[in-house]
Amino acid sequence: MPYSAAVPSPDGDRRADVVPPRRTLPRIRTARLVLTPVRGDDLDALFALHSDPRAFERDSTPPLRQRAQMRHVLVQWCRAWVEHGQGYFTVRAREDLALETPLPAGLLGVVGLTALPAEEGAPLSAYWRLRPEVTGRGVAYEAMRAVLADPRCGAPRREVIAVTAARNLSSRTLAARLGFRPAPSRRSVPGGRAGDVLLVRPAPSDS
């Protein structure tokens, strides 16, 4: 899956608190989904997702093993919303629809964009991860397409990158549908993990 995946905390992050939002945050609705900025009370659902080996089957990073690791990551994700007004969304099915083929209840996945100021041009980095039960149903495409199109998320004005495992054909296919293309070979891959590839969605001025 793309860059900015969950990274274990070396000390379990026992002292960290999940930062509450201090501003009005964007909420996105699509034909089937509602996307809401991650919150502290998403911890258990996010850990269930990020500790599921099936959600990392073709990834170059392993699933999490401890709830404290997810808490450490969630603190950073919440802080990104507070400090930058952009970040990751939880994805759930809309409850006001009667779909012919309904989606499962609860958390379906997490998607979003975060800034990478250390990278040249300070691109946004895309991330998506879904429950295995809903893969192949267009959920990630519908959610990420909405995030990339929403001006509040910054993508219409910025270069967006995605880093995924070269062997992850489903993730690369989704990225291609969203407008990402392979980066030039001279460009380094953020994260430095062997087997990863860098995909780029150019800013409008670069296209």
Number of C-alpha atoms within 10 A of each C-alpha: 26 25 23 21 19 19 14 19 15 8 10 15 16 11 7 13 13 18 17 14 18 11 10 9 15 15 11 16 15 13 10 18 20 17 25 18 23 24 19 16 10 14 19 13 14 21 21 16 24 27 18 16 15 15 20 20 14 18 21 18 16 17 22 20 15 14 17 19 22 26 26 23 20 26 20 17 24 22 19 19 24 18 12 10 20 23 26 25 26 24 27 22 22 18 13 7 11 10 11 6 6 12 19 12 10 11 17 24 25 25 24 26 27 23 19 16 10 9 11 7 10 13 22 25 23 29 23 24 22 22 18 16 12 14 15 10 10 10 20 23 17 15 27 23 15 18 23 22 12 14 11 14 21 19 22 16 13 20 20 25 26 28 26 26 21 17 14 19 12 13 22 24 11 15 25 15 12 15 14 19 17 16 17 10 9 6 8 12 20 18 10 9 13 10 13 21 23 23 23 22 26 20 14 11 8 8 7
